[in-house]
Amino acid sequence: MLTSLQNSLVKQIRKLHSTKERHKQQLFLLEGTHLLEEACAVNYPLETVCCTPDWQAAHSSLWEEACSRCDRAEIVSREVLDAIATTVQPDGVVATAKRGQRQTQLPFTGLVLALETVQDPGNLGTMIRTAAAVGASGLWVSGDSVDLDSPKVLRASAGQWFRLQTAVTEDLKATVQQSQQAGMQVVATLPDATLTYWEVDWRKPSLILLGNEGAGLSADLAAIADQQVRIPLSPGVESLNVAIAAALMLYEAQRQLVCQ
């Protein structure tokens, strides 16, 4: 059992708390039983799995499955587990997995989210979770957004990170234009748009453009959209959280598809 915080593996995993180190090591963290279950359910390749003796005893089947999918498995003390986790009260298991195992391209069909410079990991994780819930085809994020594999993004996605196709684009404008060339309508959210979001025909293949939490969508992206829509707000309410805005449009699209 690993008990020393000076152990080389412990030091390596602790470094993954930082974005820079995750990129350098090309690894990311999976924390908690539920995320590990979801990773195993879709056969996601694991690098290392660490758990406490109590967790192993309570989750023997999952431990065996995780061990069969990883390169290294270690039983660790509670002190070590607390040190390698980013959460305040980890439930007893932390794993690492390789970055770059995700899609680099998404299908230009169905319902897709495209996010520009989204910075809050909770927002991104929630949008991944919601997009998966409505059966969306995928989600693009611009290269200057929060890391797709940030620990907070994975937790906020409630495991749906493993089930929704996601990809990073370094040129979001070009990606949007490719979706248009493939026959998708591009819908941008703007506070001063004439149309409301429920007036769009969401039965068509659609890409929903959403912008940064503070600055919103950039003018050049908004300008190339086929439809510009607003979400009606009561007087004095400036805006909605971007994840809430995404959920409203995703579920309106689903409603129209179900009711057609």
C-alpha positions in Angstrom: 0.0 0.0 0.0 1.3 3.5 -0.9 1.5 5.7 2.2 4.1 8.3 1.4 3.3 11.6 -0.1 6.8 11.6 -1.5 6.2 8.6 -3.7 6.9 9.4 -7.3 3.5 8.2 -8.5 1.8 10.3 -5.9 3.8 13.4 -6.9 3.0 12.8 -10.6 -0.7 12.5 -10.0 -0.8 15.6 -7.7 0.7 17.6 -10.6 -2.3 16.8 -12.7 -4.3 19.3 -10.6 -2.8 22.0 -12.9 -3.9 22.5 -16.6 -0.2 22.9 -17.6 0.8 19.5 -16.2 -2.2 17.8 -17.7 -1.1 19.0 -21.1 2.5 18.2 -20.4 1.8 14.6 -19.2 -1.1 14.1 -21.6 -3.1 12.7 -18.8 -6.3 13.8 -16.9 -7.9 12.9 -13.6 -11.0 10.8 -12.9 -12.3 11.3 -9.4 -15.0 9.3 -7.7 -16.9 6.1 -8.1 -19.5 7.3 -10.6 -16.9 8.7 -13.1 -14.9 5.5 -12.9 -18.1 3.4 -13.6 -18.9 5.5 -16.6 -15.4 5.2 -18.0 -15.5 1.5 -17.6 -18.9 1.3 -19.1 -17.7 2.8 -22.4 -14.3 1.0 -22.3 -12.3 4.2 -21.9 -8.6 3.3 -21.5 -7.2 4.1 -18.1 -3.6 4.7 -17.1 -3.6 4.4 -13.2 -6.2 3.6 -10.6 -5.7 4.4 -6.9 -8.1 3.6 -4.1 -8.3 3.2 -0.4 -8.7 -0.3 1.3 -12.2 0.7 2.4 -13.2 1.6 -1.1 -11.8 -1.6 -2.6 -13.7 -3.7 -0.1 -17.0 -1.9 -0.9 -16.5 -1.9 -4.7 -14.7 -5.2 -5.4 -16.3 -5.8 -8.8 -15.6 -2.2 -10.1 -12.0 -2.5 -8.7 -11.4 -5.7 -10.7 -12.9 -4.2 -13.8 -10.8 -1.0 -13.5 -7.7 -3.0 -12.9 -8.3 -4.9 -16.1 -8.4 -1.7 -18.0 -5.5 0.2 -16.5 -1.7 0.0 -16.7 -1.2 0.3 -13.0 -3.4 -0.2 -9.9 -2.5 0.8 -6.4 -4.0 0.6 -2.9 -3.3 3.9 -1.1 -3.8 5.3 2.3 -6.5 7.8 3.0 -3.9 10.6 3.4 -2.5 9.8 -0.1 -6.0 9.6 -1.6 -6.8 13.0 -0.1 -3.6 14.4 -1.6 -4.1 13.2 -5.1 -7.8 14.2 -5.4 -8.9 17.8 -6.1 -12.1 17.4 -4.2 -12.4 18.2 -0.5 -14.0 14.9 0.5 -13.1 12.3 -2.2 -15.0 9.1 -2.0 -12.0 6.8 -2.1 -10.9 6.3 -5.7 -8.9 8.4 -8.2 -7.8 7.3 -11.7 -5.8 8.9 -14.5 -6.4 8.5 -18.2 -4.8 9.5 -21.4 -5.8 12.8 -23.1 -6.4 12.8 -26.8 -8.6 9.8 -26.9 -11.6 11.9 -28.0 -13.0 12.8 -31.4 -11.2 15.5 -33.4 -14.2 15.8 -35.7 -17.9 15.6 -35.0 -20.8 14.7 -37.4 -22.4 17.7 -39.0 -25.9 16.5 -38.5 -28.6 16.4 -35.8 -28.2 18.9 -33.0 -24.8 20.2 -32.0 -23.6 22.9 -29.5 -20.7 25.2 -30.4 -19.2 27.1 -27.6 -17.0 30.2 -27.9 -14.5 30.9 -25.1 -16.5 29.3 -22.3 -14.5 29.7 -19.1 -16.4 28.1 -16.3 -15.9 24.4 -15.9 -19.3 24.0 -14.2 -21.0 25.6 -17.1 -19.2 23.4 -19.7 -19.9 20.2 -17.7 -23.6 21.1 -17.3 -23.9 21.7 -21.0 -22.3 18.4 -21.8 -24.7 16.7 -19.4 -27.7 18.5 -20.9 -26.7 17.8 -24.5 -26.3 14.1 -23.7 -29.7 14.1 -22.1 -31.5 15.3 -25.2 -29.5 13.0 -27.5 -27.4 15.8 -29.2 -24.9 14.7 -31.8 -22.0 16.5 -30.1 -20.4 19.6 -28.7 -17.6 21.8 -30.0 -15.5 24.1 -27.8 -13.1 26.8 -29.1 -9.5 26.3 -28.3 -9.5 29.2 -25.8 -12.2 27.6 -23.7 -11.7 25.8 -20.4 -10.1 22.4 -20.8 -12.7 19.7 -21.8 -11.0 17.3 -19.4 -10.7 19.6 -16.4 -11.7 17.6 -13.3 -14.5 20.1 -12.6 -15.9 19.7 -16.1 -16.0 15.9 -15.7 -17.7 16.1 -12.3 -20.2 18.7 -13.6 -21.1 16.4 -16.5 -22.2 13.7 -14.1 -20.4 11.1 -16.2 -22.0 12.1 -19.5 -18.6 13.4 -20.6 -17.9 9.8 -21.7 -21.1 9.5 -23.6 -21.3 12.7 -25.6 -19.0 13.3 -28.6 -17.0 16.4 -27.9 -14.1 18.1 -29.7 -11.9 21.2 -29.6 -11.6 23.4 -32.6 -8.8 26.0 -33.0 -10.9 27.9 -35.6 -14.5 27.9 -34.5 -15.5 30.2 -37.4 -14.2 27.7 -39.9 -16.0 24.9 -38.1 -19.3 26.8 -38.1 -18.9 27.4 -41.8 -18.2 23.7 -42.4 -21.4 22.9 -40.6 -23.3 25.3 -42.9 -21.7 23.7 -46.0 -22.9 20.4 -44.7 -26.5 21.6 -44.6 -26.9 22.6 -40.9 -28.6 25.8 -39.9 -26.6 27.9 -37.4 -28.5 29.6 -34.6 -26.8 32.3 -32.6 -28.2 33.7 -29.3 -28.2 37.5 -29.1 -30.0 39.7 -26.6 -31.4 42.1 -29.2 -32.5 39.5 -31.8 -36.1 39.7 -33.2 -36.9 36.0 -33.1 -37.4 34.1 -29.9 -35.8 30.7 -29.7 -39.0 28.8 -30.0 -39.8 30.4 -33.4 -36.9 28.5 -35.0 -37.6 25.3 -36.9 -35.5 23.0 -34.8 -36.5 19.9 -36.9 -33.7 20.9 -39.3 -30.1 19.8 -38.5 -29.0 22.7 -36.2 -25.8 24.1 -34.7 -26.4 26.3 -31.6 -23.8 29.0 -31.1 -23.2 30.2 -27.5 -20.6 32.7 -26.3 -18.5 33.6 -23.3 -20.2 34.0 -19.9 -19.3 37.7 -19.7 -18.7 39.0 -23.2 -21.3 36.8 -25.0 -20.8 35.7 -28.7 -18.3 37.6 -30.8 -19.7 39.8 -33.6 -18.0 37.9 -36.4 -19.5 34.6 -35.3 -22.9 36.1 -34.7 -22.8 37.7 -38.2 -22.5 34.3 -40.1 -25.4 32.7 -38.2 -28.4 31.8 -40.3 -30.8 32.6 -37.4 -30.3 35.0 -34.5 -32.6 34.4 -31.5 -33.2 35.8 -28.1 -34.5 34.3 -24.9 -37.2 36.6 -23.5 -36.4 38.1 -20.1 -38.4 40.1 -17.6 -37.5 43.8 -17.2 -34.4 44.3 -15.1 -33.0 40.8 -15.8 -29.8 41.3 -17.9 -29.1 37.7 -19.0 -29.3 34.0 -18.3 -26.5 31.7 -17.3 -25.1 30.2 -20.5 -25.8 26.6 -19.4 -29.4 27.5 -18.8 -29.7 29.2 -22.2 -28.3 26.0 -23.8 -30.7 23.8 -21.9 -33.7 25.9 -23.0 -32.8 25.6 -26.7 -31.8 22.0 -26.6 -35.1 21.0 -25.0 -37.1 23.2 -27.4 -35.4 21.3 -30.2 -36.2 18.0 -28.6 -39.9 19.1 -28.1 -40.3 20.0 -31.7 -38.7 16.7 -32.9 -40.9 14.6 -30.6 -44.0 16.5 -31.6 -43.5 16.6 -35.3 
